Amino acid sequence: MKEEINKRIETIKENLAILPKENKEEIRKHNDYILSEIAKLNSLFNDDKQEIINRMKSIKETYNVGEEPEALPSVKVDLIKCLDSRVNSSERMNLHYYFYELSHFYEHDLVKINGIINQILAVFKAVGIVPTEKDFKYSESVRAYINAVMENKGNTQEVFDSLYWANPDLITQIELSFRQLYFANKNKIDKFFQIQYKDLDIDEYIEEYMAGKNQISIKLHQNKKYLLGLFTNKTYASSDFTEKGISVTFEEIIKDPKEPSNYDNLIKLDASLKSYQTFLKYDFLLDDIKKLFEAKDSYKGVYKNKLKEITKKESNVFSIDKKLNNKGLFKANEKKSKELKLKRNNLIVELKTLYEELDSCTIGEAIYQHMTNETSILDALKIVCFNFNYLMKLLREQNEEITVEEVQNTIKELYDFIFGNDNDILRNVTISENKNLAYILADRFLLTNINVNIDDLSKDNIETIINKIESLIVYYDLKSNGLKIDNIDFLIKAEKLELE
């Protein structure tokens, strides 16, 4: 139709060039001819327009079909922490995150602090520990403020203002009180988790999760609406998927295009490359934990001894608090009261430091308890995941500007990477082995008719090879679902015309 219109226009131009325009009558005939031809061209255009609209409709009816693509699920971080025996109960309760927020109270307003306190109270109640005012033994100020929060009368700002100037370490004392409450009830809390999750198995959960994830992935590759969307949303350009355009990628990646297992191997390679890409992003974690593992024997008893030191000093604080709250004959005089408060405050400063040191000891304790020369890289990374304080410290070393929210998102990404993928290489290489994982990965797929070299697997290049692999997968998906790239290209160009 386009050629017919172009020919018609050329004919009109030739006729107009020879039509006389010497008088009014000739000019009238000249103009009438133009109007007549415009009407004919409009008719042809409308026919073309309708033909395009009809073809667009036909393509959409055939291509834009299927359910809305389902997003791949994330692993359940809280459930994994409760199911893995290597995770301590404080991490299962998210206490280290809450304590971090309380220790950085100066970055928040009182509303946020109260929210954190209520969350901590809630997680204690969830494990069968119902805190009361008497459980907070650091100071009368702590008890007064906790009582105001628990009663929820909306007067916490007034109570805080009345207490703060006499006791500016109030929030720190609240944090330390919660820490003490946890250790005082640790055995009971541990037992709660053992009973609560005794009928669930982490391997069964992971197996079920992976089966569901794989099923969604299979459906995605068979979803015409999803495949069409890859082009309409400009993830891919249709011009790259012509036989000529895709042949270059085929020649580079596939050794034998006729091999029937190519598609399945590309799917496996894509998953392995994405997993390895995430590993490269966080390889500094493995480097650090290897260094820590070399000093494994030095961690023996450190955590336990630090906790004993804390318990001893806390007993002194509680004894002082009791003396300060004696009534009647045993009430301390003003001078004695000042001396006791000064001593208590100094002990609290020491306890704050000791608890920070205890937090730093947790990664060493985990390594000592759970890592040997036979521990896989994958299990070593799991131990990293289970330690909020260690991750926070290490991520801050990498990026001083990182926020707590970004750390939380990174932890979630790490869980998805570690627990939500096959990770065959990381599962079969131990922490003590000095193997080049890139060589192992490249050799694995060279045996399956796919060319991947070591340079492709560097941090700078891996995104490129992943894009090439995925473009081949999309090409196979288009073919298997009967989607022609010419029709997709036509639809994209036609929709730009806004004919409807």
Secondary structure, 3 states (H helix, E strand, C coil): CHHHHHHHHHHHHHHHHHCCCCCHHHHHHHHHHHHHHHHHHHHHHHHHHHHHHHHHHHHHHHHCCCCCCCCCCCCCHHHHHHHCCCCCHHHHCCHHHHHHHHHCHHHCCHHHHHHHHHHHHHHHHHCCCCCCHHHCCCCHHHHHHHHHHHHCCCCHHHHHHHHHCCCCCHHHHHHHHHHHHHHHCHHHHHHHHHHHCCCCCHHHHHHHHHHHHHHHHHHHHCCHHHHHHHHHCCCCCHHHHCHHHHHHHHHHHECCCCCCCHHHHHHHHHHHHHHHHHHHHCHHHHHHHHHHHHCHHHHCCHHHHHHHHHHHHHHHHHHHHHHHCCCHHHCCCHHHHHHHHHHHHHHHHHHHHHHHHHHHHHHHHHHHHHCCCCCEHHHHHHHHHCCHHHHHHHHHHHCCCCCHHHHHHHHHHHHHHHHCCCCHHHHHCECCCCCCHHHHHHHHHHCCCECCCHHHHCCCCHHHHHHHHHHHHHHHHHHHCCCCHHHHHHHHHHHHCCCC
